[in-house]
Amino acid sequence: MEGGNSLSLQLQQLPLATAAVSVQPHTDSFSYKENLIGALLAIFGHLVSSIALNLQKYSHIRLAGSKDPRAYFKTKTWWSGLFLLVLGELGVFSSYAFAPLSLIVPLSAVSVVASAIIGIIFIKEKWKPKEFLRRYVLSFVGCGLAVVGTYLLVTFGPNSHEKMTAENITRHLVSWPFLLYTLVEIIVFCLLLYFYKERNANYIVIILLLVALLGSMTVVTVKAVAGMVLVSIQGSLQLDSPIFYIMLVCMIATAIYQATFLAQASQLYDSAQISSIGYILSTTAAISAGATFYLDFMGEDVLHICMFALGCLIAFLGVFLITRNRKKPVPFEPYISMDAMPGMQNMHDKGIAVQPDLKASFSYGALENNESMPEIYTPATLPIVQEQHGSKGVSAPPYRVLEHSKKE
């Protein structure tokens, strides 16, 4: 009887075990479907954002080349670009809720490819057919490499998925790998900031490393916020948790400081260098943060990880070749800065008169050696006499005009 009962019990458990095994492929296919949705949203968002930025640039160029007195924000082209820019950023933001962080971040190469193609077709100056291949061959090779790298990223990207609930995010936030990673990142950030601010090390690598470290925290918080919003829409409310607002504040703060350092870099260096070096550094830092915080590559085999790294390297090379072919802007200064002239001192702060430098001429455009010039062409000097504070009632005039002679 006992043997018969045990045999019947095993027969009853057999369908359950078979059903449990059959559920696993369905879960994998659903996770790949989420990866595809997130990748398509990211590609769509970056493509629309690049079109929007070029539309706004086109509106500025068209107004600058015409006699239209309207401002740029009064044109339909500029507002269309702004609408598309918001739509593209919403698409990129939504993609973080579906696919892993390490898969979404490298797909920003799509915006570089789209901007290069749109710039060649619409924005660039007219070109001759003979010069086309010579001038734009690197751009097309870079676009091809970026497309191949994007395909490898989507195909061999990480496939880790979990619900972005407040409990899961809090558990990741206090895990020792992420705490160690955050400590190392804070130390490196402080050292770079010290050399940048105190030692005046205005190298492009230092500035863009600061941007990349801030950007890694930005994308971590963006995925947390987007994932919690998606879970709330699906029925499990997460917006009442304090961790949601902590992540939201960190996302806004890091994005603002990141934009500040990018603005400083754009004042010192060419936009092509910022695009290529910034993409490489920001993508590397973001993938490291995603692998540490969300454990994106946990359970992935070596082949998928190597092919994903190969896709990143090919995309890096493609972006570098695209930005390598861009022309550097020629600086033009239509005026002469008076503050930079020798002998011209700045105004005083406390109301005390400042004696001008007698070694240089006080009048703009005059020669230093005035003895060889006729007396009528010699500029008059205006020596300043400081106000006498000894007598309270009478005050001396601030200056007086002296007759100029050759002896003076």
RAQUI-V445974 format. One record per pair of residues at least 24 apart in sequence whose ideal C-beta (glycine too) atoms are under 8 Angstrom apart, sorted by sequence separation. I is the first residue (numbers start at 1). J is the second residue. D is the distance in Angstrom with one decimal. If there is no record, write none. Layout:
BEGIN
I|J|D + I|J|D
END
This chain:
BEGIN
189|213|4.9 + 380|404|5.1 + 55|80|5.9 + 56|81|3.8 + 188|213|6.7 + 189|214|7.8 + 287|312|7.4 + 379|404|7.9 + 55|81|3.5 + 56|82|7.1 + 116|142|7.3 + 117|143|6.7 + 221|247|4.5 + 225|251|5.9 + 338|364|7.9 + 356|382|7.7 + 378|404|6.1 + 54|81|7.8 + 116|143|6.2 + 221|248|7.4 + 381|408|7.2 + 52|80|7.9 + 53|81|6.9 + 185|213|5.6 + 355|383|7.6 + 356|384|7.1 + 52|81|4.4 + 55|84|6.8 + 56|85|7.6 + 113|142|7.8 + 221|250|4.7 + 222|251|5.6 + 283|312|6.8 + 355|384|5.7 + 375|404|7.8 + 51|81|7.9 + 52|82|7.1 + 113|143|4.9 + 221|251|3.8 + 354|384|7.3 + 375|405|8.0 + 52|83|7.7 + 185|216|7.2 + 353|384|4.7 + 375|406|6.8 + 52|84|3.6 + 53|85|6.8 + 185|217|7.8 + 353|385|7.8 + 51|84|5.9 + 52|85|3.8 + 113|146|4.9 + 217|250|6.6 + 218|251|6.1 + 221|254|7.0 + 283|316|7.6 + 353|386|5.3 + 112|146|6.8 + 113|147|7.0 + 352|386|7.2 + 353|387|7.1 + 49|84|7.4 + 52|87|7.8 + 371|406|6.5 + 48|84|5.2 + 49|85|5.8 + 52|88|6.0 + 110|146|7.7 + 218|254|4.4 + 280|316|5.1 + 48|85|7.8 + 51|88|7.9 + 109|146|4.7 + 217|254|4.8 + 218|255|5.3 + 279|316|7.4 + 50|88|7.9 + 48|87|5.6 + 49|88|3.4 + 215|254|7.5 + 280|319|7.4 + 48|88|3.6 + 49|89|6.4 + 109|149|6.7 + 110|150|6.5 + 214|254|4.8 + 218|258|6.2 + 279|319|5.1 + 280|320|7.6 + 47|88|7.4 + 109|150|6.2 + 45|87|7.9 + 46|88|6.8 + 45|88|4.5 + 48|91|6.5 + 49|92|7.3 + 106|149|7.6 + 107|150|6.3 + 214|257|5.5 + 215|258|5.5 + 276|319|5.4 + 44|88|7.6 + 45|89|6.6 + 106|150|7.7 + 214|258|4.3 + 275|319|7.1 + 276|320|4.8 + 45|90|7.2 + 353|398|6.3 + 45|91|3.0 + 46|92|6.5 + 107|153|6.7 + 276|322|7.8 + 353|399|7.7 + 44|91|5.0 + 45|92|3.6 + 106|153|5.2 + 107|154|7.8 + 211|258|5.4 + 214|261|7.2 + 276|323|4.1 + 45|93|7.7 + 275|323|4.9 + 276|324|7.3 + 42|91|7.2 + 45|94|7.8 + 41|91|5.0 + 42|92|5.7 + 45|95|6.5 + 103|153|6.5 + 211|261|4.9 + 273|323|7.2 + 41|92|7.3 + 103|154|7.3 + 210|261|5.1 + 211|262|5.7 + 272|323|4.0 + 272|324|7.3 + 41|94|5.3 + 42|95|3.9 + 41|95|3.8 + 103|157|3.7 + 207|261|5.8 + 211|265|7.2 + 272|326|4.1 + 102|157|7.0 + 103|158|6.1 + 169|224|5.2 + 271|326|7.7 + 39|95|7.3 + 102|158|5.3 + 270|326|7.7 + 272|328|7.5 + 38|95|4.4 + 41|98|6.8 + 42|99|7.3 + 100|157|6.8 + 207|264|6.4 + 208|265|6.3 + 37|95|7.9 + 38|96|7.3 + 99|157|7.3 + 100|158|4.6 + 169|227|7.9 + 207|265|4.5 + 270|328|5.3 + 38|97|7.5 + 100|159|7.4 + 164|223|7.2 + 169|228|7.3 + 270|329|7.2 + 38|98|3.5 + 39|99|5.9 + 50|110|7.7 + 100|160|5.6 + 164|224|6.1 + 37|98|4.8 + 38|99|2.6 + 46|107|6.5 + 50|111|4.4 + 54|115|6.5 + 100|161|7.3 + 204|265|6.5 + 207|268|7.6 + 37|99|7.3 + 38|100|7.9 + 42|104|4.9 + 46|108|5.8 + 49|111|5.9 + 50|112|7.9 + 53|115|7.1 + 61|123|7.3 + 164|226|7.7 + 166|228|6.9 + 35|98|7.4 + 47|110|5.8 + 51|114|6.9 + 164|227|2.4 + 165|228|7.3 + 34|98|4.7 + 35|99|4.9 + 39|103|6.5 + 43|107|6.0 + 46|110|4.2 + 47|111|7.2 + 50|114|3.9 + 54|118|4.7 + 58|122|6.7 + 163|227|7.4 + 164|228|5.1 + 204|268|7.3 + 34|99|6.4 + 35|100|7.5 + 38|103|6.8 + 39|104|7.5 + 42|107|4.4 + 46|111|4.0 + 50|115|4.6 + 54|119|6.9 + 58|123|6.7 + 204|269|4.9 + 38|104|6.1 + 42|108|7.9 + 57|123|6.5 + 164|230|7.1 + 165|231|6.0 + 202|268|5.9 + 208|274|6.9 + 212|278|7.3 + 216|282|7.7 + 43|110|5.2 + 47|114|5.2 + 51|118|6.7 + 97|164|7.3 + 164|231|5.8 + 211|278|6.2 + 215|282|4.7 + 219|286|4.8 + 223|290|7.7 + 35|103|6.4 + 39|107|6.5 + 42|110|7.6 + 46|114|7.1 + 50|118|6.6 + 54|122|6.8 + 163|231|5.6 + 54|123|6.3 + 204|273|6.0 + 208|277|5.3 + 212|281|4.0 + 216|285|4.1 + 220|289|5.3 + 173|243|7.4 + 204|274|7.2 + 208|278|4.8 + 211|281|7.5 + 212|282|4.5 + 215|285|6.5 + 216|286|5.0 + 219|289|6.9 + 220|290|7.1 + 165|236|7.0 + 211|282|6.6 + 215|286|6.2 + 219|290|7.2 + 223|294|7.0 + 166|238|5.4 + 205|277|6.8 + 209|281|6.0 + 212|284|7.2 + 213|285|6.0 + 216|288|6.9 + 217|289|7.0 + 163|236|7.9 + 165|238|6.0 + 170|243|5.5 + 204|277|6.2 + 208|281|5.2 + 212|285|4.1 + 216|289|3.9 + 220|293|5.2 + 164|238|7.5 + 169|243|5.5 + 208|282|7.7 + 212|286|7.8 + 220|294|7.8 + 166|241|3.7 + 205|281|7.8 + 166|243|4.9 + 166|244|6.7 + 169|247|7.1 + 43|150|7.6 + 181|288|7.4 + 181|289|7.1 + 181|292|4.4 + 181|293|7.6 + 105|219|5.9 + 178|292|5.4 + 39|154|4.8 + 104|219|7.9 + 177|292|5.3 + 178|293|5.0 + 36|154|7.6 + 39|157|7.5 + 101|219|5.9 + 35|154|7.5 + 101|220|7.0 + 104|223|8.0 + 173|293|7.9 + 172|293|5.4 + 35|157|6.2 + 101|223|5.1 + 172|294|6.6 + 96|219|7.4 + 172|295|7.8 + 35|159|6.4 + 96|222|5.4 + 97|223|7.5 + 32|159|6.6 + 34|161|6.0 + 96|223|4.2 + 31|159|5.3 + 93|222|6.6 + 97|226|4.0 + 31|161|4.8 + 96|226|4.4 + 97|227|5.0 + 28|159|7.4 + 96|227|7.1 + 94|226|6.5 + 97|229|6.9 + 98|230|7.7 + 162|294|7.9 + 93|226|5.6 + 97|230|4.0 + 160|294|6.9 + 160|295|6.4 + 160|296|5.2 + 160|297|7.4 + 158|296|4.2 + 160|298|5.9 + 158|297|5.4 + 160|299|7.0 + 160|300|7.8 + 159|300|7.2 + 158|300|5.8 + 158|304|7.7 + 156|303|7.9 + 156|304|4.8 + 158|308|7.2 + 156|307|3.9 + 157|308|6.1 + 155|307|7.5 + 156|308|4.7 + 152|307|5.9 + 153|308|6.5 + 156|311|6.5 + 152|308|7.1 + 155|311|7.9 + 152|310|6.2 + 153|311|4.3 + 152|311|3.0 + 153|312|6.9 + 151|311|7.5 + 150|311|7.4 + 149|311|4.7 + 152|314|6.7 + 153|315|6.8 + 112|275|6.2 + 148|311|7.9 + 149|312|6.9 + 149|313|7.5 + 149|314|3.6 + 150|315|6.3 + 148|314|5.5 + 149|315|3.1 + 112|279|6.8 + 149|316|7.6 + 146|314|7.7 + 149|317|7.8 + 145|314|5.3 + 146|315|5.4 + 149|318|5.9 + 109|279|6.8 + 145|315|7.3 + 148|318|7.6 + 108|279|6.6 + 147|318|7.7 + 145|317|5.4 + 146|318|3.3 + 145|318|3.3 + 146|319|6.1 + 144|318|7.2 + 108|283|7.3 + 142|317|7.6 + 143|318|6.7 + 142|318|4.5 + 145|321|6.7 + 146|322|7.0 + 105|282|7.6 + 106|283|5.1 + 141|318|7.9 + 142|319|6.8 + 105|283|5.5 + 142|320|7.1 + 142|321|3.2 + 143|322|6.5 + 141|321|5.6 + 142|322|3.7 + 105|286|4.1 + 106|287|7.3 + 142|323|7.9 + 105|287|6.3 + 139|321|7.2 + 142|324|7.6 + 138|321|4.9 + 139|322|5.4 + 142|325|7.6 + 102|286|7.6 + 138|322|7.5 + 101|286|6.8 + 102|287|4.7 + 105|290|7.2 + 101|287|7.8 + 138|324|5.9 + 139|325|4.8 + 138|325|4.3 + 101|289|7.4 + 102|290|4.3 + 101|290|3.3 + 102|291|6.2 + 136|325|6.7 + 100|290|6.6 + 135|325|7.3 + 101|293|7.8 + 101|294|5.7 + 103|296|7.7 + 100|294|6.6 + 102|296|4.3 + 101|296|6.2 + 102|297|7.1 + 100|296|4.5 + 106|311|7.4 + 113|318|7.5 + 102|308|7.7 + 106|312|5.6 + 109|315|4.7 + 116|322|4.8 + 112|319|5.1 + 106|315|5.8 + 109|318|6.6 + 113|322|6.8 + 109|319|5.4 + 112|322|5.7 + 112|323|7.2
END
